[in-house]
Structure formats: structure tokens, C-alpha cells
């Protein structure tokens, strides 16, 4: 297949942009508890810096072959993200951007570009990899926040044999969420797991700073992708242009939702 040595394959990792660890098998429940204190802990994370910048070390193995390489990622709340795959000799192979409303994908070397809305028509038919999660969820999951659209009545919490507390939430469009918390006062976030359509994404947070992601593990029927977050920085100072369309005005864009 022509994609075996193609950097596009990395996107299986992230698309993330994405979902989970098999961790739940080890979370054997002891008893049901009041989820409110743990929801407050997660809500308090909204006081952390709005954005995140990181280099990613991505390793993928699956039906499309294997890939390992470097990817650059910028995230912000309100469903904003930008990722870039470097090409050869300092070039950029691919840019994907979400401004919270629209999503653009641009291949500078090919001059090809695609656009859809967040939560809209899938970009999967125009990519050599599946697109398992809506981009709207990615920033919140990687920063350990609760995405919009969670059903508050669905929240439940359990203590486990491993000593962790596990919080379960139901999101929109069939998204199932699990937050594992380490004991403490307050409790500390250990991992976030998201499941949708048979895919699982788990983000594990750094032990020395649980506001910073350490690893991402994505599993689907197509394979497995593991991502290490390198040189992660949380910041409130992100350039506005980072989340603007990356497509030059002279490039024709295929709109997957014309008339919307």
C-alpha cells in the first residue's frame, strides 16, 4: 500500500486526532459513592491555563502498516486545535485546524484541502485513516476536562480495589467517559478514557503534574497508536492565527457540507 511509509498514517494515532486503555478491567468496584466531590475536582481544572502546546512522539501499528514520527500539537478550550506533521527538508506535510466551528485539513505538497464543521460530515473518506472522534472533544480530553454535552444525571462514582475512584459519565452521540482519580485531598486525576463506536482512547497524566498529559493510547479495529507528550507547556498566550484556516486563498477547498 502506498501509505505504509507515509506520515499521514500517524493521524491514526491522534484522530488523534482518538480512544482508551483497557484499564477498566482492573477497576473492580467496591462500592458506589457520591460523585459530587470528584466532579468539583474536575471542574476546578478549568482554572488551569487555557491552552496546551506539545511535541508528540507517535507510534502506530495496524492494518495500514507501521509509523513512528514527530507531530506538533496546539490545543485550546472551546474545541480549538492545530496539529502539524513535518515533511522533508523543513517542509510541512499536513496541517489540521479546528477553530471550534470549522475543521480544515490541508496537504501543502499536494495542494489539496478539505473542510467540514465540528460535529459535521466526517473527513474519513478523504483521509487514508479512520477519524474516530469529533474534534470538539479532543482538547478537553487531553487537558482532563469534562466536555460539553455530558448528561449530569448520568454521573456515577465508585471506589475500586486498586485504591482509585472512578467517575463514569455519558456524553453526546454515544460517547462514554471514564475519569480515574488518585486518592488525596483533593483527589488527583490519573487518566481519562473515552469510548465510542468500538474505539477507545486513554490519556494518562504525568505523576508530577496532573495538569499535563503524559501518554495517549488509542485502540480501534484498525490498530493501536501510542503517543508520548514531549516538552508539554500549558499557556494562556496562544496566537489567534493558530486556529485560523491554514489554507491559502488560491487553493480550492472541498466543502463536505455545501450550503450549510
C-alpha positions as CSV (number, residue, x, y, z in Angstrom):
1,X,0.0,0.0,0.0
2,X,1.3,3.5,-0.8
3,X,0.6,4.7,2.8
4,X,3.0,2.3,4.5
5,X,5.8,4.9,4.7
6,X,3.6,7.9,4.5
7,X,3.4,10.3,7.5
8,X,-0.3,10.6,7.2
9,X,-0.6,7.3,9.0
10,X,0.4,9.0,12.2
11,X,-3.0,10.6,12.3
12,X,-4.5,7.2,13.2
13,X,-2.7,8.0,16.5
14,X,-4.3,11.2,17.2
15,X,-7.5,11.4,15.3
16,X,-6.0,11.7,17.4
17,X,-7.0,13.2,16.3
18,X,-8.5,9.3,19.2
19,X,-9.8,6.3,22.3
20,X,-8.7,4.1,25.5
21,X,-6.9,2.0,27.7
22,X,-8.1,-1.4,28.7
23,X,-7.8,0.0,32.3
24,X,-11.5,-0.7,33.3
25,X,-10.7,-4.4,33.6
26,X,-8.5,-3.6,36.6
27,X,-11.1,-1.3,38.2
28,X,-13.1,-3.7,40.2
29,X,-15.8,-1.8,42.1
30,X,-16.1,-2.0,45.8
31,X,-19.0,0.5,46.4
32,X,-20.9,3.3,44.9
33,X,-20.1,6.8,46.4
34,X,-21.2,10.4,46.0
35,X,-19.7,11.7,42.7
36,X,-20.1,15.4,43.6
37,X,-16.6,16.0,45.3
38,X,-14.9,14.4,42.3
39,X,-16.9,16.4,39.8
40,X,-15.8,19.6,41.7
41,X,-12.2,18.4,41.3
42,X,-12.6,18.1,37.6
43,X,-14.4,21.4,37.3
44,X,-11.6,23.1,39.2
45,X,-9.2,22.2,36.4
46,X,-10.9,24.8,34.3
47,X,-8.9,27.4,36.3
48,X,-5.7,26.0,34.7
49,X,-4.2,27.7,31.6
50,X,-6.5,27.7,28.6
51,X,-4.0,26.3,26.1
52,X,-1.5,23.5,25.6
53,X,1.5,23.2,23.3
54,X,3.4,19.9,22.8
55,X,5.6,17.9,20.6
56,X,4.2,14.3,20.2
57,X,6.2,11.1,19.7
58,X,3.7,8.9,17.7
59,X,4.0,5.1,17.2
60,X,1.3,3.3,15.1
61,X,0.9,-0.3,14.2
62,X,-2.1,-1.7,12.4
63,X,-3.7,-2.8,9.2
64,X,-2.1,0.2,7.3
65,X,1.4,-0.8,8.4
66,X,3.7,0.9,10.9
67,X,4.7,4.5,11.6
68,X,6.8,6.4,14.1
69,X,7.5,10.1,14.0
70,X,7.1,13.6,15.4
71,X,3.9,15.7,15.3
72,X,3.3,19.2,16.7
73,X,0.1,20.0,18.6
74,X,-1.6,23.1,19.9
75,X,-4.8,22.9,21.8
76,X,-7.2,25.4,23.5
77,X,-10.6,25.2,25.1
78,X,-13.8,25.7,23.0
79,X,-12.8,22.8,20.7
80,X,-9.7,24.5,19.2
81,X,-6.8,22.5,17.9
82,X,-4.0,22.7,15.4
83,X,-1.7,19.8,14.5
84,X,1.1,19.7,12.0
85,X,3.1,16.8,10.5
86,X,6.5,17.9,9.3
87,X,7.6,16.9,5.8
88,X,11.0,16.5,4.3
89,X,13.7,19.2,4.3
90,X,11.8,21.5,6.7
91,X,8.5,21.4,4.8
92,X,5.0,20.8,6.3
93,X,3.3,17.6,5.1
94,X,-0.1,18.2,6.7
95,X,-2.0,20.8,8.7
96,X,-5.3,20.2,10.5
97,X,-7.1,23.0,12.3
98,X,-10.3,23.4,14.2
99,X,-11.5,26.9,15.3
100,X,-14.3,25.3,17.3
101,X,-16.8,25.6,14.5
102,X,-15.0,24.5,11.3
103,X,-12.3,21.9,10.7
104,X,-9.8,22.2,7.8
105,X,-7.3,19.7,6.5
106,X,-4.6,20.9,4.1
107,X,-1.8,19.0,2.4
108,X,0.6,21.7,1.2
109,X,2.7,19.5,-1.1
110,X,-0.4,18.2,-2.9
111,X,-2.3,21.5,-2.8
112,X,-5.4,19.6,-1.6
113,X,-7.7,20.9,1.1
114,X,-11.0,19.8,2.8
115,X,-13.4,21.5,5.2
116,X,-16.3,20.4,7.4
117,X,-18.0,21.6,10.6
118,X,-17.2,20.4,14.1
119,X,-19.6,17.5,14.6
120,X,-20.5,17.6,11.0
121,X,-19.6,15.4,7.9
122,X,-16.7,13.1,8.6
123,X,-13.4,13.7,6.9
124,X,-12.6,10.0,6.9
125,X,-13.4,9.4,3.2
126,X,-10.8,12.0,2.3
127,X,-8.1,10.6,4.6
128,X,-6.2,7.3,4.5
129,X,-7.2,6.5,8.1
130,X,-10.3,6.5,10.3
131,X,-11.5,9.6,12.1
132,X,-12.9,8.1,15.4
133,X,-13.6,11.2,17.5
134,X,-15.2,14.5,16.9
135,X,-12.5,17.2,17.1
136,X,-14.7,19.0,19.5
137,X,-13.8,16.5,22.2
138,X,-10.1,16.2,21.7
139,X,-8.9,19.4,23.6
140,X,-11.0,18.7,26.7
141,X,-10.0,15.0,26.9
142,X,-6.2,15.8,26.6
143,X,-6.5,18.5,29.2
144,X,-8.5,16.4,31.5
145,X,-11.7,18.4,31.4
146,X,-15.4,17.4,31.1
147,X,-16.6,18.0,27.5
148,X,-19.8,19.9,26.8
149,X,-22.9,17.8,26.3
150,X,-22.3,15.5,29.3
151,X,-25.5,14.2,30.9
152,X,-25.3,15.4,34.5
153,X,-27.9,12.8,35.6
154,X,-25.7,10.0,34.3
155,X,-22.7,10.7,36.5
156,X,-21.8,8.0,39.0
157,X,-18.7,7.2,41.0
158,X,-17.2,4.0,42.6
159,X,-14.3,3.1,44.8
160,X,-12.1,0.3,43.4
161,X,-9.8,-2.4,44.7
162,X,-6.8,-0.6,43.2
163,X,-7.5,2.4,45.5
164,X,-8.6,4.7,42.8
165,X,-12.0,6.4,42.4
166,X,-13.6,6.0,39.0
167,X,-16.1,8.5,37.7
168,X,-18.4,7.5,34.8
169,X,-20.2,10.0,32.5
170,X,-22.3,9.7,29.4
171,X,-21.5,12.3,26.7
172,X,-23.4,13.1,23.5
173,X,-23.6,11.0,20.3
174,X,-22.8,7.7,22.2
175,X,-19.6,8.9,23.8
176,X,-18.8,7.2,27.1
177,X,-16.3,8.7,29.5
178,X,-14.4,7.4,32.5
179,X,-12.2,9.5,34.8
180,X,-9.8,7.6,37.2
181,X,-8.8,9.6,40.3
182,X,-5.9,9.0,42.7
183,X,-6.7,9.3,46.4
184,X,-5.8,12.6,48.1
185,X,-7.4,15.9,49.3
186,X,-8.3,16.8,46.8
187,X,-8.2,13.7,44.6
188,X,-5.8,13.9,41.6
189,X,-6.7,12.9,38.1
190,X,-4.9,9.8,36.9
191,X,-6.4,9.1,33.5
192,X,-9.4,9.9,31.1
193,X,-10.8,7.2,29.0
194,X,-13.3,7.8,26.1
195,X,-15.2,5.1,24.2
196,X,-17.2,5.5,21.0
197,X,-18.1,3.1,18.2
198,X,-15.8,0.4,19.3
199,X,-12.7,2.7,19.7
200,X,-11.1,3.5,22.9
201,X,-8.8,6.4,23.8
202,X,-7.0,6.8,27.1
203,X,-5.0,9.8,28.2
204,X,-2.7,9.3,31.3
205,X,-1.5,12.3,33.1
206,X,2.0,13.0,34.4
207,X,2.5,11.9,38.0
208,X,4.5,15.1,38.9
209,X,1.9,17.4,37.4
210,X,-1.6,16.1,36.7
211,X,-2.5,19.2,34.6
212,X,-0.1,17.9,32.0
213,X,-0.8,14.8,29.8
214,X,1.9,12.1,29.7
215,X,0.7,9.4,27.3
216,X,-2.2,8.7,24.9
217,X,-3.2,5.2,23.9
218,X,-5.7,4.7,21.1
219,X,-7.1,1.4,20.1
220,X,-9.5,0.6,17.3
221,X,-10.3,-2.3,14.9
222,X,-7.6,-0.8,12.6
223,X,-4.7,-1.0,15.1
224,X,-3.1,0.7,18.0
225,X,-1.4,4.1,18.4
226,X,0.7,5.2,21.3
227,X,1.7,8.8,21.8
228,X,4.1,10.4,24.3
229,X,3.7,14.1,25.1
230,X,7.1,15.7,25.0
231,X,8.0,19.2,26.1
232,X,4.4,20.0,27.1
233,X,3.6,23.6,28.1
234,X,0.3,24.9,29.4
235,X,-0.2,28.6,28.5
236,X,-2.8,31.4,28.2
237,X,-0.8,33.0,25.4
238,X,-1.7,31.4,22.1
239,X,-1.6,33.3,18.8
240,X,-5.1,33.8,17.4
241,X,-3.8,32.8,14.0
242,X,-3.0,29.3,15.2
243,X,-6.7,28.4,14.9
244,X,-7.5,30.2,11.7
245,X,-7.8,28.4,8.3
246,X,-4.4,27.2,7.2
247,X,-5.5,27.1,3.5
248,X,-4.1,29.8,1.2
249,X,-6.7,31.8,-0.7
250,X,-5.6,30.4,-4.1
251,X,-6.2,26.8,-3.1
252,X,-9.6,25.2,-3.9
253,X,-11.3,23.7,-0.8
254,X,-13.7,20.8,-1.0
255,X,-16.6,21.7,1.3
256,X,-18.1,18.5,2.7
257,X,-21.3,20.4,3.7
258,X,-22.1,22.8,0.9
259,X,-24.9,25.1,1.7
260,X,-24.7,24.6,5.5
